Amino acid sequence: MQIHNNGFTFVFTINYNNNNYSINYIDDKKLPNKYGGIVKLFSKKDKDSQNADEHLLILLALSGIYKYHMKNKSINNVQKLKYPKRIYNAIKNNLNLPFEILGITDIYNFIYLYIKVSLLNKHYFLVDTTKEDFKYIELYDLKTNQLVNTFRRPIYYKSNMIEFPNFYAISNNGKLLAYEYEPNKVIKIYSIECSLEIAELLITDLEFNIRFMHFFHNDEMLFIWSSKNKWSIWNIFGSLRDSIKFEDPGFEIELLSDFESYWETEQSNLFIVVNKNDKLTIYDDLVVDKYLKHLKKSDKQGWKKLSEDYFSKQGLNKNIQDLHDNESELDEDNCMLEPWLLKGDLKAPQYSFYLDEKKEKILSIGYHTIQVWYNQGTINGAKKRILELIYAPAYPLSFFQLSDLSLLAEWETKTIKAKNIKYCAGKFKLSIQIEDSDFHQIKIEDKVDVINLAKYACYALKYLSAYKKLEQLYDEDTKQNLYNVIDQTRNIILRFIRMYPTEWRLLDFRFGLLSILIEVGDYELVNDILLFGEPIHIPQYSPWPGGINTIRTALSDHTMLACLLEYYSNKAIHNIGWMNTVVDIIPELYKSNEEKNEKESYSYYYAQKLFYNPCFCNKQLDLLSFEFLEIIPKSNDLLKVFIPITQLIPQESKLDLQDIDYNKIFDIRMVPLADFTNKRISYIQERKPTNFLKMLISPGQYSALEEKDYSPFTKLVIKGERDILYENPSMGAVINWMWYSSKFYWPRTLYIFALYFLAYSIISWAYIAHIEITGALQHILIIITIVLFYYLSYYHIVVEFKQFRRKRKQYYLDLFNLVDLLSLIIPIFILSYVLIRYYSFDDGFKSVESNQGLTVILFLSILVLWYEFILLLRIFEGFAHNLNILLNIIISIRQFLLFFILVVIAMGHALFILLGFPSYIGLYESSPTYDPFSNILDSILAVYDWSSISFDIWSFWPLTIISVVGSFIFVMILQNVIISFMSDAFSDAVQDSKRGVYRFQIDLIYDFALLEKSLEFNNLDSKFKDKIRVKYICFYNNPNITKSWEETSDKMKSKPYPKIETLKKSGFESWLVEDCEFIWGKEKEVVDDKNIKYWFFD
């Protein structure tokens, strides 16, 4: 079915000059104003932008996407792109529906509406269909044409009528995707980086539908709108809600009411911008504050506010005040609040308050921490005290490196200063300050505030762990008190996870709590979190708080690193998004030879164990909606590779793509490392007429990217650890793809060298044959040949020099580079000598007197050039296989070959001593001809060709014995042993042909990947302006190829990680709920949406 375009598109520019505006129409022939559609204009201006005047004009028409690259208000490039296949299928399905029955009169407007809802949210669009049973949605970036990620969602039923997408929203920082799944009435929050689900919110109002969603307030809140008086706000990281109910808040937030106009609502970085009655109405945080102040709870509690006079009283650190302003003396258990402090007068609390009538809940404000304890009475003769809250402001911990304890004691005097204290039954609000720093607000008013307890405890644990390093300074009692507080702090975290696992996952995603615990070095706590029944840690490549991500934090700690590698790789068998951060640190697990030491050897073993994880061969293909590029290997021991094309495909593309064969799906596997072959920064050079001239003058230009911006695969190759690349099925698939996408470049180098070789051969032949050159045409041809030879010599010298600058020491260690140099240096010097010494403009080389020595040198140079040409043929798999066999044979027999040579030299030397001067010992040849023993060199060569020696001419019986023994040793034994060794080496090389082919290909892939325009050289399809950037790589699991790897993988499972501590599980998952509840959650409350207090109003 052909989909037609309707309507027109006009583009105008607005000029501002002398306080006057003028509007001009762009009459550009490249603009297809005969097409109508949805128009979006984006600026290319971002952190990586090279030109702030560049824009993208995107036209979403029925037939596809038209992308205009605009610079200085003119169109300099046009891309015509297809929609993803699922979009086309959905449009066709909708066009075939009985619209008259559905009451839809304008079919094309409905289709436009479908495209707009599906595609547009900032510069992203989402592909969401159900009829084809694809259990995931696809998010694309219109700026880059690339798939951002896929996100799993279930399908409980297929739509029988209209195919219409669900609502979604993208956070302003690009980290979160909010997706409304209509069948289940839930809102799911996904991590855009790794595609994993973080949380979901149930909508309890089945009769209302979501019409609009938007992130605001630093992307920490989600506005959910159903109608002008039915809407809600989800405080994603600051509430304990698992469901919402749309209720009338008593006032209205009105968006556009017409159904087809809901999609006119545009997103902004503040809140929402609504085109209402031709006027822009902005609802930002100020408006939200104005509308939502009524949601504050009415404070009818009897709050006690302490005056400044109270803080000036003496002896407050010895007393505690109850709810009726009565003071009593602190008991022994509460007098020593912070025993770890070195200054004795700081160990007691500054202020203490009872938070209940029974005097069981105590709020203590110390000099460095704020704590809440719950006295549960005496159990089995011992007092049971539970720490419910501990808060330690963000102290700089560099002082713990100080060797002078007096400076540490001086630092401890920087204490908490209470500025405002309010408290009542079970609740408190504090305002504190440390020296001249900012104020800190701490409050616990109801169950909702419990969400902060885990975050406070993680930071407090980091603070306490620093003091734990000074335990040698403490006596036993102080040490035990410190350990007790640390254990109680750990229990706060475990209790919170036991009660609120989803909220912990959100907090960890927002604040990087697991990274904090890794810095603390609490192995068992981290192990408990990673082994929890459901995943409560989500990887982030770029953490929300900034800094380094979780696995990089663990790189210096073997135990933590092992735990995270196991956690991520074991879960990657279900979703490769779990390897989002692992993919980037894999090269760092391997160290170069200069860097290796005992510590790094463990990282090497961790990498080996990682690469034998089942996810590298058993992750089944689950992306079925894409078209695939099939790569069939030339050798039977290489894996067939499938590349899903995950970017927008040009309409004129001639790339041979195909749908996946459903009969093969079960046997197709995915490489669990997304974007493994892509550079972190990609730049496609703008085509200019001067680019070709630049390439002629400065060929082989390497990329200016730093090593940190290389693709993980390239960085792994640089480390030199290639054994794992040869054996691992996923790495084999990666190599096959990389070679397929780069191999077309290398024939160019072969053709250029062949032309260079031909020019050298012609001039050499003219010299050897004494060719007479007469006439203008012949002189022109020979001059062209000479110029061509010297230019191509210059070309190769520049390329080799750049390789040397790039590789440094590694350049000399590569035998192929030495051959490259010889093939350049020898011909240049020889031919320069020949032309200067013998060439004449009168008759060419006719009058030349050939030189025997020079001719031999020419002979050797031709051999070198042929050897170089044969080595260049390794770009073809067959030649690479044969070359590998030859090298393997030489390497395998090298020691025996050396032994054979020494035996030949020894016998030749001995025979020279015996027969070098036979007349002196009375030996004379019966038929004197050529004496093979007249000098030591001839003697050695004669022994090598033993069968050609005739010892009978001397009529000397010892020589007859020597002849027989020598024939037995040299002809029967040594030569046959060499043949036997070569046969075994040949068999081994044939069996290892895959490794040999990979060995040559990886070197060439590495050189190609470093080129400045390697993406442009990718000529798989000239219609791709940004070429094919592969996000996912798949391969066909051939058991004949992967069987040995899987056997090794099974053995590796049982092998433990070396040098890591044996970790025990606390078993906190089985703790009783009533034992884990915090004191603020024990009293059951009915949460009314109208009474929810939003913390950002304080």
TISEPA-888137 format. One record per residue (C-alpha): x, y, z. Coordinates in steps of 0.001 Angstrom, whole numbers, plus 500000, padded with zeros to 6 digits. Example, Ala and Ser with C-alpha at 12.3 -4.5 7.8 and 13.67 -1.06 7.14 Angstrom:
<pts>
512300495500507800
513670498940507140
</pts>
This chain:
<pts>
500000500000500000
501388503425499087
500910506198501632
500420509625500057
501475513003501364
498961515797501842
499447519493502514
502235522056502166
505192523214504268
506655526727504285
509750527869506170
510317531453507297
513212533244508976
512760535975511576
515351538742511399
515962541291514147
517565544578513236
517372548003514927
514585546893517247
512530545793514251
511471542289513273
511129541130509685
509865537803508392
511227536302505191
510153533168503379
512925530688502533
512581529925498861
514970526992498783
514692524494495959
515731521722498313
512706522295500490
509849520028499334
507043522410500237
504683520156498337
504777517894501391
502689518509504451
503369517157507879
504490517890511400
507382520331511592
510029520400514305
513035522715514441
515994521750516640
519263523476517279
522376521391516926
523835523449519729
524953521149522512
528111520370524429
529632518651521392
528476521200518837
531041522729516536
528776525378515110
526011527100517020
524435528337513774
523457524850512662
519866523640512962
517789520660512021
514423521124510390
512475517900510604
509305517274508645
507262514244509675
505149513398506673
503005510352506053
505577508807503735
508596509327505983
510903511704507796
512537514594505951
515554515991507758
517053519287506589
520484520313507845
520402524086507943
523359526400508337
523162530182508257
519462529933507291
520139527868504187
519674524164503580
522944522407502793
521878518798503141
518664516777503021
518039513324504406
514960511339503487
514412508649506081
511977505829506564
509952505365509697
510710502225511696
508898499251510218
506493499024513154
505239502556512494
504490501768508851
502671498599509814
500578500451512392
499683503193509883
498653500640507270
496579498787509837
494778501989510825
494155502932507195
492396499611506671
489970500149509553
486256500998509029
486537504673509993
482868505343509287
481890502925512047
484449504454514406
483095507941513763
486375509298512352
485768511505509329
489272512735508451
491494509671508028
494670511565507256
494321513857510261
493925510777512413
497093509275510938
498939512547511527
497708512457515095
499041508916515442
502461509990514146
502596512995516439
501676511032519534
504049508223518590
506983510314517627
507247513615519330
508555514318522773
511356516847522627
513641515414519909
512678511800520692
510002509544519353
508719506251520680
507629503215518687
504872501417520562
502710498804518828
500935495671520040
499512493798517072
502828492239516093
503432490845519581
506706492722520135
507189492897523897
509258496046523880
509078499669522846
511724501556520878
513021505059521617
514763506997518816
516656510289518759
515747512470515787
518977514445516078
521231511438515578
518855509089513685
519907506418516176
517973504036518380
518472505187521958
517261501973523559
514510499386523751
512344498922526847
510482495793527797
506812495836528554
504343492941528583
501478492419526158
498351491080527816
496089491565524851
496336492706521254
494293495608519997
491677494437517542
490787497868516289
492823501083516361
496571500809516840
497310503735519132
500392504320521305
500508504894525035
501643508151526611
505237508726527613
507550511460528895
511316511982528804
513128513629531702
515010516813530886
518352515250531794
517663512352529439
517912509696532147
514307508648532729
511454507452530548
507949507498532032
505631505186530123
501937504662530723
500935501070530118
497204501421529508
496072497767529872
497371497512533431
496823501136534399
500424501554535522
503143504103534915
506577502558534481
509837504421535006
512788503177532934
516461504069532886
517115505314529353
520799504405529530
520373500711530327
516664500184529388
515868498569532762
512679499234534682
513260501134537923
509766501510539373
506087501463538561
503067503299539905
499607501787539886
496673503995538842
493677503007540944
491144505057538928
490152502645536210
487601505045534725
490136507819534018
492816507855531321
496102509729531358
496256512549528817
499562514156529659
502766513496531648
505808515632532299
508937515590534466
509700518729536447
511491519957539567
514941518700538502
513279515629537016
512434514335540476
508672514718540039
506182513583537445
503046515560536641
500223513200535624
497128514831534127
493821513223533203
491506516226533094
491400519774534426
490259518597537843
491676515065537827
495449515054538098
498255514093540453
501977514473541105
504392511605541754
507319512557543933
509486509810542443
512417509918544864
510688511375547891
507618509282548657
506619505744549592
503725505559547151
503015502546544974
499714503842543607
497863507067542842
494245508016542581
492979510939540550
490913513147542817
489528516627542486
492001518896544348
489447521707544502
490880523748541647
491636523202537990
494717522934535786
493367523346532297
495186522092529235
493694522104525767
490360520332526035
489867519157522478
490947515530522098
493073516193519050
494615519220520745
496110517397523708
499139516763521566
499656520499521020
501041520674524543
504762521261524271
507415520278526809
509733522790528439
512515522589530967
510305524213533584
506894522626533571
504549522894530622
503901525385527882
500350525390526584
499147527107523438
495829528386524800
493749530879522825
496818531863520822
498652532770524036
501479530889525689
500673529979529270
503646528767531301
503067526548534312
506423526499536095
507400525672539671
506092529027540875
502657528268539511
502811524784540980
503612526338544336
500656528668543961
498231525893543034
499383523243545447
499893525081548723
496587523697549936
498126520214549896
500126521039553005
498976519228556078
497314521328558686
499708521586561618
497423521011564578
500139519165566473
501443520683569676
504864521567568326
507372522757570910
509706525378569530
512819526027571575
513870529626571997
517400530924571685
517475531293575489
517222527540575747
520449527028573801
522341529311576187
521534527207579258
524302525320581017
524394521568581510
522064520684578657
524347517831577652
523554516063580939
519772516419580877
516893515332578663
513600517182578173
510220515455577744
507043516565575979
505955518570579048
509172520606579367
510286518553582337
513973517804582484
515668514748583936
519203513458584012
520437511351581098
521033507717581941
524332505985581296
523316504543577923
522489507938576420
525381509931577905
527949508511575480
526378509438572126
529560509714570010
532250507647571772
534543507625568752
535392511331569015
538886511979570399
537919515015572478
536255513692575601
533958516674576154
532319516090572727
531188512518573323
527981513435575164
524981514893573266
524403518634573115
520616518295573453
518281515371574132
514496515118573918
511864512453574507
509575512079571488
506808510127573245
504944509925576530
506460506568577430
509935508063577143
511096505269574816
512004507367571777
514923509727572243
516180512420569879
519834513261570601
521725516062568888
525434515430569169
528404517439568016
528874515494564792
525702513432564364
521967513491565065
520513510218566324
517119508799567272
517096505754569567
514202503513570552
514440501896573967
512495498633573832
513063497775577473
514848494826578993
514969491484577163
516639488533578910
518200490870581430
519743493171578837
518553496518577602
517535496554573948
518121499847572156
517419500253568445
518913503038566340
516131504473564184
517941507410562582
521487508643562301
522404511747560344
525971512894559750
526458516072557718
528828515800554775
532161516195556533
535355516361554459
537211513152555270
540697514207554158
541607514914557783
541840511170558422
545039511153556416
546664513510558893
549462512022560967
549228514759563585
546378513828565932
546379517322567395
545151518642564046
542437515979564056
541336517036567532
541252520635566347
539093519651563379
536606517962565713
535788521321567230
533857522152564016
530581520969565423
526861521073564717
525177524309565738
521429523994566340
519554527018564987
515969525882565224
514411522909567009
510769521834566892
509489518575568279
506283516896569388
504969513377569804
507039511204567463
508086514103565232
510793516722564955
512141519462562680
515735520641562920
517718523423561333
521463523091561893
524672524647560663
528330523621560760
530650526619561121
529919528965558196
528494526337555852
524945526173554523
522019525292556732
520824521664556840
517151520785557302
516256517475558943
512705516499559670
510671513403560432
506958514111560516
505279510966559209
505823507675557449
506658509390554147
509825510872555645
511107507363556340
512409507372552749
515299509585553886
516483507192556614
518414504897554265
520150507802552552
521138509309555901
522416505927557093
524647505418554023
526367508770554482
526665508147558233
528228504744557569
530845506406555395
531583508851558203
531797506090560832
533975503858558651
536552506616558524
536722506652562352
536904502857562317
540352503214560757
541487504808564029
540353501885566162
543882501305567460
543503504535569431
540428503346571363
540017501197574440
537836498071574279
534668499740575570
534928502613573093
535657500203570285
532617498074571142
530390501160571298
531644502261567902
531030498794566418
527541498781567914
526631502089566246
528055500830562915
526021497606563170
522875499541564044
523480501866561083
523841498862558774
520591497489560150
518771500716559279
519747500130555653
518771496444555695
515461497153557442
514645499815554859
515430497465551968
513358494714553557
510389497072553841
510808499234550724
512956497544548032
511569499671545185
512220502891547082
515792501746547769
516279501114544055
515065504641543298
517262506203545980
520290504272544783
519629505420541211
519243509051542296
521967509343544935
524402506516544117
524020504814547503
525704501559546486
528805503492545399
528918505029548870
528766501577550485
531544500363548182
533700503281549313
532915502268552892
534200498768552134
531304496943553769
531519493735551740
528732491825553442
526275494707553193
526982495141549480
526688491385549005
523305491386550784
522060494107548452
523258492386545281
521824489007546320
518430490383547323
515456488494545926
514687491172543317
517161493499541591
517488496644543720
520534498128542031
520418499503538481
523683500333536636
524264503885535433
526994504797532958
526781508460533972
525539508646537571
522818511141538374
524867512728541212
527910512986538918
531344511465539401
532310507913538516
529815505088538259
529435502149540626
531652499615538900
534450502130538441
534243502828542157
534833499105542702
537774498767540293
540371499148543058
538690496603545347
538886492974544216
536011491743546355
533612494501545304
534633494128541666
533995490371541730
530562490858543297
529493493418540699
530822491456537723
528882488397538868
525756490475539528
525729492210536155
526816489283533967
524427486763535537
521485489071534884
522630489911531340
521360486519530195
517876488102530413
518639491720529436
521956493006528122
521202496416529644
522782495059532833
526179495214531099
525781498920530394
528707499913532617
530721496683532356
531292497206528628
533420500269529295
535682498847532019
536535495545530311
539732496955528722
540841498203532126
540714494687533532
543597493883531204
546870495669531803
549747496110529396
552973494273530152
554534497390531654
551621497834534050
551200494247535182
551966493309538753
550562490895541304
547536493083541962
546561493407538305
546866489646537745
543654489193539724
541850491672537488
543059489631534522
541534486492536024
538295488377536701
538188489339533030
538767485735532011
535972484553534298
533690487275532962
534282486258529350
533346482674530173
530014483717531655
527077482003529891
525658485369528795
528357485530526089
526869482554524269
523359481987525610
521632485386525421
518807484716522986
517729487257520401
514735489276521595
514750492131519052
512591490876516230
511143494073514776
514320495232513063
515659494415509639
518939492524509674
522149492602507706
523371489017507359
527121488421507199
528094484983505923
531699484019506749
534059482604504141
535294479888506507
533271477085508089
534813477640511525
533646481266511754
530244482341513064
527482483765510896
526681487283512090
523388489210512044
523381492989512474
520028494574513410
519847497980511729
518711500111514642
518973503526513058
516581505277510727
517118503919507223
517352506293504232
514519505959501749
516982505457498879
518986502827500738
520033499828498673
521437497896501585
520428494249501360
518379493859504519
516045491065505467
513704490001508209
514967487361510554
514072483788509701
511714482621512444
513092479101512098
516504480411513205
515423482643516066
515940480028518750
519587479563517714
520475483230517302
522366484835520180
523120488428521110
526487489810522117
525758491122525645
527807494289525112
525841497116523493
527814499775521579
530980497701522047
532432498750518683
531271502378518693
533441505314519616
532224507459522480
532537510535520254
531702510266516572
532390512950514061
531585512786510354
533652515328508488
531679517633506234
532364516933502602
534465519705501039
536342519977497738
539583520377499683
539150517044501491
540485515070498513
543517517380498234
544161516975501942
544014513199501560
546614513336498761
549002515515500747
548483513876504127
547186510318503629
546379507939506451
545218510684508796
544628509286512253
541810510394514498
542519513157517010
540450511350519629
542116510495522882
542338506856523886
539557507294526437
537174508057523553
538011504935521553
535496502141521377
535815499526524147
536782496956521500
539642499118520234
540882499741523766
540794496007524435
542915495336521326
545429497973522461
545964496045525701
547288493134523636
545175490480525356
543791488607522370
543388485013523474
539937485749524838
538991487347521527
539878484181519647
537895481814521890
534813483763522991
531818483355520610
530578486899521170
534034488336520516
534275486194517390
531025487728516170
532370491205516968
535539490544514964
533532489186512028
531416492338511981
534363494702512366
536219492946509581
533174492996507320
532719496744507832
536403497596507329
537739495031504859
536737497041501796
539276499712502859
542259497387502687
542000496470498983
542690500156498381
546044499784500126
546698496642498100
545919498424494825
548081501406495766
551001499126496625
550496497132493404
550738500405491452
553888501318493383
555336497848492685
554445498122488995
556157501523488653
559308500154490318
559269497019488146
558914499013484918
561875501254485722
563973498287486909
563127496349483742
564070499369481616
567477499431483322
568116495673483089
566970495456479437
568831498654478377
565585500055476951
566051502960474592
563605505794475235
563057508112472308
560295510389471279
558168512725473363
555480510146474180
557969507615475570
559683510300477672
556330511471479008
555356507908479941
558645507188481732
558497510538483555
554910509801484645
556081506390485895
558972507971487821
556728510683489343
554135508067490252
556782505919491937
558116508796494039
554657510039494972
553558506571496050
556827506243497979
556003509522499711
552453508253500312
553669505077502013
556355506891504016
553765509320505419
551475506434506333
554296504517508049
555494507612509887
552015508261511232
551752504647512304
555051504978514141
553908508147515911
550692506435516898
552092503083518028
555581504057519223
557276500985520688
554579498623519418
555506499601515868
558902497872516063
557468494768517682
555318494058514626
557205492047511981
554869493279509256
555891496884509927
559573495992509463
558763494384506109
556802497523505194
559881499643505879
562210497401503893
559828497456500922
560058501262500943
563654502045501851
565407499550499538
563517500462496305
563822504219496950
567615504089497369
568159501652494500
565970503458492017
567367506860492973
570890505528492358
569889503981489018
568175507139487764
570982509466488842
573795507192487641
572414505663484442
569326507430483123
569795509795480194
567234512086478614
568790511355475215
568276507601474986
567045506432478379
568967503340479509
570386502317476118
573996503186476952
573946501528480379
576685499095481343
574989496615483635
576487496099487064
576453492564488425
576266493654492064
573488496154491394
571536493516489499
571745491180492505
570485493963494736
567607494576492312
566863490868492477
566698491033496286
564510494148496227
562042492421493877
561881489505496324
561172491906499192
558415493631497226
556836490324496312
557004489237499946
555293492496500976
552645492008498300
551958488452499529
551662489745503097
549146492351501954
547028489552500511
546246488484504098
543216490747503834
541612487774502101
540629484954504444
542144482216502245
545543483883502028
545445484690505748
544763481018506467
547695479830504324
550029482468505711
549084481412509220
549891477773508355
553333478777507077
554117480895510145
552874478162512483
555095475587510795
558147477844511119
557382478605514768
556681474962515604
559920473587514133
562163476529514946
564045474766517748
564558471562515798
565484473621512731
568157475367514789
569395471965515972
569509470724512373
571459473773511219
573976473379514042
574490469696513174
575090470632509519
577539473367510505
579318470995512876
579763468260510232
580767470787507581
583354472298509879
584731468843510768
584977467742507113
586733470995506220
589378470177508836
589715466649507463
589562467324503710
590326471009503369
593950470260502487
593952466515501530
597342466534499806
599076467302503082
597852463988504510
598416461949501411
594875461936500044
594342462529496356
591145462585494291
590920459777491734
589074462085489310
589817465677490312
586910467971489460
585314470329492010
586514470090495617
583475470812497902
585701471088500994
588124473712499752
586621476322502106
584425476114505153
581337477672503527
581348475203500619
581884472416503110
578765473374505100
576669473668501923
577919470270500764
576882468654504030
573390470175503679
573144468432500275
574760465233501610
573552462973498825
575577464958496266
578938464226497982
581073461393496569
583589460166499138
584852457346496877
587216459613494954
589651459659497891
589814455841498345
590028456324502112
588020453781504149
587187456130507105
585420458373504603
583278455423503538
582142454967507129
581486458710507410
579456458568504192
577261455741505476
576728457282508927
576100460719507437
573539459345504983
571747457623507834
571720460778509993
571084463504507426
569019461735504802
567081459147506756
566698460658510231
566956464458510294
565127465230507074
562305462828507880
562048464253511385
561669467718509866
558947466414507551
557197464831510540
557377468076512542
556051470031509590
553168467611509167
552175467946512834
552540471734512648
550383471768509519
547637469763511252
547716472097514262
547591475159512027
544606473808510108
542750473122513358
543620476601514572
542750478347511334
540142480560513040
542733481903515484
545149482531512648
542632484446510548
541545486483513572
545173487259514405
545721489036511094
542287490628510971
542505492185514434
545683494065513526
544061495463510404
540820496267512243
542813498146514868
544641500222512256
541362500959510501
539567501968513720
542181504625514461
541720506404511153
540155509828511268
537434508983508765
536908505320509520
533153505885509685
533166507557506286
535224504730504831
532445502362505854
530932501999502414
528230499471503257
525673501913501957
526608505293500504
523138506626501340
523880506594505065
525234510039505839
526254508976509326
526895505398508179
525895502323510095
526585502517513808
525988499120515289
524363499009518705
523706495271518815
525586492351517269
524006488900516938
525327485553515766
524129482082514884
525064479605517618
526805476787515767
527452474031518373
530394472725516354
532140476059516892
530984476978520403
531080473542522038
534647473822523397
533953477293524792
530801476097526563
532708473201528126
535293475612529482
532500477922530653
530970475109532704
534329474475534370
534859478169535119
531553478410537015
532909476346539904
536192478233540149
536179480909542866
537560484389542491
541062484554543999
541988486782546937
538453487774547921
536843487436551284
534267484756551966
531032486676552348
528105485621554491
524500486624553965
522767488281556869
519477486619555995
517668489927556411
515142488955553749
513547486603556266
513342489212559028
509808489759560293
508107492862558951
507170494054562449
510834493846563451
511891495952560469
509295498720560728
510548502093561846
508881503890564736
507299506375562323
505568503615560388
504178501503563193
501019503596563486
498890502826560448
497668505886558594
495208506394555798
497088508440553249
494880510986551569
496215512439548353
494792515800549392
496874515752552530
500184514751551032
502806517301551899
505257518048549123
508653518738550598
509685521237547939
507290523825549434
509370524106552611
</pts>
